[in-house]
Amino acid sequence: MADNTEVEERVDLDEDDYMEEIDDDPEEQLDDDGEVGRDGNVKQNDEDEEYDAETSKEDQSPGANGSHINTEDAVEDEDKRTASISEDEKEKHDQLLALPPHGSEVFIGGLPKDASEEDLRDLCEPIGEVFEVGLVKDKDSGESKGFAFVAFRSKEVAKRAIDELCSKDFKGKTIRCSMSETNNRLFIGNVPKSWTEKEFRKVIEDVGPGVDTIELIKDPQAPSRNRGFAFVLYYNNACADYSRQKMTSANFKLDGNTPTVSWAEPKSTPDHSAAAASQVKALYVKNLPENTTTKQLKELFQRHGEVTKVVTPPGKSGKRDFGFIHYAERSSALKAIKDTEKYEIDGKSLAHFPGFVLEIWGIHEGKSVRPANV
């Protein structure tokens, strides 16, 4: 698990800032920002446009500079490859592989400010073995920010923790628990286009440990060649970050090519999507009557439960005809979307207003999107 500095890069909970630059269509905003912007991720959806341009120039394929990789070298015994690693590097590799796998860390929010790491350990250890507890604190005051990351020894225990801890009462507060958004997937560009997956894997495995899945994107027009980029999935975030740092050093080359290496957008799983969806407590309302105020919206929707925040940001045209209603409990949001016929402003039913939309924010087209800072 990362220290507090890295954690704060991962999760920005300053809710007052998250709406400032939102587009007129929040679905576009969600698609643009997505869930993993914290790592400067490359979305796979954009790979065709962005990286065809990058690799359209004549690439330095093996043999162009007399340094062609020998295929026989690419299939040398694993023992020889391991022997080439220094003892210090081997020890480091062992340490990285000894860390918990990806998917074993959970986020716990809504914590009382006086909760300590020992309190959290006592809360979590009955569920399963805890590897590490990281309570996030303010850099200046040293006070708890009310959330933490807990790493368990296995993915199975982490999933069980989410089931058992979500909405649990802890020291007088209802806490929320979801899967942590660490990343274990890298994008690697400027790969020699004549390389096979076996050649590419050999190079990547020499860089660092924990290589799980490699996707070397094939060229549909020339099946024997690749398109110059790949995605590599690692055992955990620590293994991925170790290799990322190695490959971004100035002297690292792929047969003479300087690679582009960055965090890639994680592939969501059904379990992760369901878990994310179960945490959303905000409503998105669109095509409101002109001059609708936040006060009116709060009074309208608080019949279903405590409304913690209402935001009506200006759209591209300056109109404020859409907004977001945040509830303290998800159950209140679910009740609200079933009651659309009863919403009236100035004697007019919103349900009959042209284009009126009311839905759980961030869930559309069967996908769950984690809105920024919700």
For each residue, the residues with C-beta under 8 A, 3 or more apart:
1: 105 131 132 134 149 151
2: 5 6 7 10 134 237
3: 6 7 134
4: 7 8 134 136 137 139
5: 2 8 9
6: 2 3 9 10
7: 2 3 4 10 11 134 136 149
8: 4 5 11 12 136
9: 5 6 38
10: 2 6 7 38 180 181 182
11: 7 8 38 107 136 147 181
12: 8 17 18 38 372 373
13: 109 145 147 373
14: 17 18 373
15: 18 309 373 374
16:
17: 12 14 20 373
18: 12 14 15 371 372 373 374
19: 22 311 313 324
20: 17 313
21:
22: 19 26 29 313
23: 26 28 29 32 315 316
24: 315 316 317 322
25: 28 29
26: 22 23 29 30 284 286 322 324 361
27: 30 31 364
28: 23 25 31 32
29: 22 23 25 26 32 33
30: 26 27 33 34 362 364 369 371
31: 27 28 34 369
32: 23 28 29
33: 29 30 37 372
34: 30 31 37 41 43 265 369
35: 181 265 266 268 276 369 370
36: 39 41 181 183 263 265 266
37: 33 34 40 41 372
38: 9 10 11 12 41 181
39: 36 183 262 263
40: 37 262 263
41: 34 36 37 38 183 187 262 263 264 265
42: 46 47 50 187 262 263 264 265
43: 34 46 47 265
44: 47 231 264 265
45:
46: 42 43 49 50
47: 42 43 44 50 51 217 229
48: 51 52
49: 46 52 53
50: 42 46 47 53 54
51: 47 48 54 55 189 227 228 229
52: 48 49 55 56 227
53: 49 50 56
54: 50 51 189 190 228 229 260
55: 51 52 59 189 190 193 227 228 229
56: 52 53
57:
58:
59: 55 190 192 193 228 257
60: 64 65 192 255 256 257
61: 64 192 193 194 255
62: 67 68 69 192 194 195 255
63: 66 67 68 194
64: 60 61 256
65: 60 255 256
66: 63
67: 62 63 255 256
68: 62 63 255
69: 62 73 74 195 199 255
70: 73 74
71: 74 75 199
72: 75 76
73: 69 70 76 202
74: 69 70 71 198 199 202
75: 71 72 198 202
76: 72 73 80 81
77: 80 81
78: 81 82
79: 82 83
80: 76 77 83 84
81: 76 77 78 84 85 202 205 206
82: 78 79 85 90
83: 79 80
84: 80 81 206
85: 81 82 89 90 93
86: 89 90
87: 90 91
88: 91 92
89: 85 86 92 93
90: 82 85 86 87 93 94
91: 87 88 94 95
92: 88 89 95 96 242
93: 85 89 90 96 97 208 209
94: 90 91 97 98
95: 91 92 98 99
96: 92 93 99 208 209 210 235 236 238 239 242
97: 93 94 209 210 235 239
98: 94 95
99: 95 96 131 236 238
100: 104 105 131 151 152 153 154 236
101: 104 154 155 235 236
102: 155 182 184 234 235 236 237
103: 155 158 179
104: 100 101 131 151 152 153 154 155 157 158
105: 1 100 149 150 151 152 158 179 180 182
106: 149 150 152 158 161 162 165 177 178 179 180
107: 11 147 148 149 177 178 179 180 181
108: 111 120 147 148 149 150 165 175 176 177
109: 13 146 147 175 176 177
110: 146 147 173 174 175 176
111: 108 115 120 135 144 146 147 148 170 173 175
112: 115 146 170 171 172 173
113: 143 144 146
114: 144 171
115: 111 112 119 120 135 144 148 170 171
116: 119 120 135
117: 120 121 133 134 135 148
118: 121 122
119: 115 116 122 123 171
120: 108 111 115 116 117 123 124 133 135 148 150
121: 117 118 124 125 130 133
122: 118 119 125
123: 119 120 126 165 170
124: 120 121 127 128 130 133 150 152 161 165
125: 121 122 128 129 130
126: 123
127: 124 152 157 160 161 164 165
128: 124 125 152 153 154 156 157 160 161
129: 125 152 153 154 157
130: 121 124 125 133 150 151 152 153
131: 1 99 100 104 151 152 153
132: 1 150 151
133: 117 120 121 124 130 148 149 150 151
134: 1 2 3 4 7 117 148 149 150 151
135: 111 115 116 117 120 144 148
136: 4 7 8 11 144 145 147 148 149
137: 4 141 142 143 144 145
138: 141 142 143 144 145
139: 4
140:
141: 137 138
142: 137 138
143: 113 137 138
144: 111 113 114 115 135 136 137 138
145: 13 136 137 138
146: 109 110 111 112 113
147: 11 13 107 108 109 110 111 136
148: 107 108 111 115 117 120 133 134 135 136
149: 1 7 105 106 107 108 133 134 136 180
150: 105 106 108 120 124 130 132 133 134 161
151: 1 100 104 105 130 131 132 133 134
152: 100 104 105 106 124 127 128 129 130 131 157 158 161
153: 100 104 128 129 130 131 157
154: 100 101 104 128 129 157 158
155: 101 102 103 104 158 159
156: 128 159 160
157: 104 127 128 129 152 153 154 160 161
158: 103 104 105 106 152 154 155 161 162 179
159: 155 156 162 163 271
160: 127 128 156 157 163 164
161: 106 124 127 128 150 152 157 158 164 165 177
162: 106 158 159 165 166 177 178 179 275
163: 159 160 166
164: 127 160 161 168
165: 106 108 123 124 127 161 162 168 175 177
166: 162 163 175 176 177 178 278 279
167: 174 175 176
168: 164 165 174 175 177
169: 172 173 174 175
170: 111 112 115 123 173 174 175
171: 112 114 115 119
172: 112 169
173: 110 111 112 169 170
174: 110 167 168 169 170
175: 108 109 110 111 165 166 167 168 169 170
176: 108 109 110 166 167 279
177: 106 107 108 109 161 162 165 166 168
178: 106 107 162 166 275 276 278 279
179: 103 105 106 107 158 162 272 275 276
180: 10 105 106 107 149
181: 10 11 35 36 38 107 266 370
182: 10 102 105 236 237
183: 36 39 41 237 240 263 264 266
184: 102 233 234 235 236 237 239 240 266
185: 231 232 233 234 240 263 264 265 266 267
186: 231 232 234 240 243 244 261 262 263 264
187: 41 42 229 230 231 260 261 262 263 264
188: 191 204 229 230 231 232 247 259 260 261
189: 51 54 55 228 229 259 260 261
190: 54 55 59 228 229 254 257 258 259 260
191: 188 195 200 216 226 228 229 230 254 257 259
192: 59 60 61 62 195 228 254 255 257
193: 55 59 61 219 225 226 227 228
194: 61 62 63 224 225
195: 62 69 191 192 199 200 216 226 254 255
196: 199 200 216
197: 200 201 214 216 226
198: 74 75 201 202
199: 69 71 74 195 196 202 203
200: 191 195 196 197 203 204 214 216 226 230
201: 197 198 204 205 211 214
202: 73 74 75 81 198 199 205 206
203: 199 200 206 207 254
204: 188 200 201 207 211 214 232 243
205: 81 201 202 211
206: 81 84 202 203
207: 203 204 243 246 247 252
208: 93 96 211 239 242 243 246
209: 93 96 97 235 239 242
210: 96 97 234 235 236 238 239 240 243
211: 201 204 205 208 214 232 233 234 235 239 243
212: 233 234 235
213: 232 233
214: 197 200 201 204 211 230 231 232 233
215: 230 231 232
216: 191 195 196 197 200 226 230
217: 47 226 227 228 229 230 231
218: 223 225 226 227
219: 193 222 223 225 226 227
220: 223
221:
222: 219 225
223: 218 219 220
224: 194
225: 193 194 218 219 222
226: 191 193 195 197 200 216 217 218 219 229 230
227: 51 52 55 193 217 218 219
228: 51 54 55 59 189 190 191 192 193 217
229: 47 51 54 55 187 188 189 190 191 217 226 260
230: 187 188 191 200 214 215 216 217 226
231: 44 185 186 187 188 214 215 217 264
232: 185 186 188 204 211 213 214 215 240 243
233: 184 185 211 212 213 214
234: 102 184 185 186 210 211 212 237 239 240 243
235: 96 97 101 102 184 209 210 211 212 239
236: 96 99 100 101 102 182 184 210 239 240
237: 2 102 182 183 184 234 240 241
238: 96 99 210 241 242
239: 96 97 184 208 209 210 211 234 235 236 242 243
240: 183 184 185 186 210 232 234 236 237 243 244 263
241: 237 238 244 245
242: 92 96 208 209 238 239 245 246
243: 186 204 207 208 210 211 232 234 239 240 246 247
244: 186 240 241 247 248 261 262 263
245: 241 242 248 249
246: 207 208 242 243 249 252
247: 188 207 243 244 252 259 261
248: 244 245 252 261
249: 245 246 252
250:
251:
252: 207 246 247 248 249 258 259
253: 256 257 258 259
254: 190 191 192 195 203 257 258 259
255: 60 61 62 65 67 68 69 192 195
256: 60 64 65 67 253
257: 59 60 190 191 192 253 254
258: 190 252 253 254
259: 188 189 190 191 247 252 253 254
260: 54 187 188 189 190 229
261: 186 187 188 189 244 247 248
262: 39 40 41 42 186 187 244
263: 36 39 40 41 42 183 185 186 187 240 244
264: 41 42 44 183 185 186 187 231
265: 34 35 36 41 42 43 44 185
266: 35 36 181 183 184 185
267: 185
268: 35 272 273 276 367 368
269: 272 273
270: 273 274
271: 159 274 275
272: 179 268 269 275 276
273: 268 269 270 276 277 367 368
274: 270 271 277 278 368
275: 162 178 179 271 272 278 279
276: 35 178 179 268 272 273 279 280 368 369 370
277: 273 274 280 360 362 363 368
278: 166 178 274 275 330
279: 166 176 178 275 276 330
280: 276 277 330 333 360 361 362 363 368 370 371 374
281: 326 327 328 329 330 332 333 374
282: 324 325 326 327 333 360 361 362 371 374
283: 301 324 325 326 327 333 336 337 358 359 360 361
284: 26 322 323 324 357 358 359 360 361 362
285: 288 297 322 323 324 325 350 356 357 358
286: 26 321 322 355 356 357 358
287: 321 322 353 354 355 356 357
288: 285 292 297 312 320 321 322 323 345 350 353 356
289: 292 345 346 348 350 353
290: 319 321
291:
292: 288 289 296 297 312 320 321 323 345
293: 296 297 312
294: 297 298 310 311 312 323
295: 298 299
296: 292 293 299 300 345
297: 285 288 292 293 294 300 301 310 312 323 325
298: 294 295 301 302 307 310 325
299: 295 296 302
300: 296 297 303 343 344 345
301: 283 297 298 304 307 310 325 327 336 343
302: 298 299 305 306 307
303: 300
304: 301 327 332 333 335 336 339
305: 302 327 328 329 331 332 335
306: 302 327 328 329 332
307: 298 301 302 310 325 326 327 328 332
308: 326 327 328
309: 15 324 325 326
310: 294 297 298 301 307 323 324 325 326
311: 19 294 323 324 326
312: 288 292 293 294 297 320 322 323 324
313: 19 20 22 320 322 323
314: 318 319 320
315: 23 24 318 319 320 321 322
316: 23 24
317: 24
318: 314 315
319: 290 314 315
320: 288 292 312 313 314 315 323
321: 286 287 288 290 292 315
322: 24 26 284 285 286 287 288 312 313 315
323: 284 285 288 292 294 297 310 311 312 313 320
324: 19 26 282 283 284 285 309 310 311 312 361
325: 282 283 285 297 298 301 307 309 310 333 336
326: 281 282 283 307 308 309 310 311 374
327: 281 282 283 301 304 305 306 307 308 330 332 333 336
328: 281 305 306 307 308 332
329: 281 305 306 332 333
330: 278 279 280 281 327 333 334
331: 305 334 335
332: 281 304 305 306 307 327 328 329 335 336
333: 280 281 282 283 304 325 327 329 330 336 337 360
334: 330 331 337 338 360
335: 304 305 331 332 338 339
336: 283 301 304 325 327 332 333 339 358
337: 283 333 334 340 358 359 360
338: 334 335
339: 304 335 336 342 343
340: 337 343 350 351 356 358
341: 349 351
342: 339
343: 300 301 339 340 349 350 351 358
344: 300 347 348 349 350
345: 288 289 292 296 300 348 350
346: 289
347: 344
348: 289 344 345 352 353
349: 341 343 344 352 353
350: 285 288 289 340 343 344 345 353 356 358
351: 340 341 343 356
352: 348 349 356
353: 287 288 289 348 349 350 356
354: 287
355: 286 287
356: 285 286 287 288 340 350 351 352 353
357: 284 285 286 287
358: 283 284 285 286 336 337 340 343 350
359: 283 284 337 363 364
360: 277 280 282 283 284 333 334 337 363
361: 26 280 282 283 284 324 371 374
362: 30 277 280 282 284 368 369 370 371 374
363: 277 280 359 360 367 368 369
364: 27 30 359 367 369
365:
366:
367: 268 273 363 364
368: 268 273 274 276 277 280 362 363
369: 30 31 34 35 276 362 363 364
370: 35 181 276 280 362 374
371: 18 30 280 282 361 362 374
372: 12 18 33 37
373: 12 13 14 15 17 18
374: 15 18 280 281 282 326 361 362 370 371
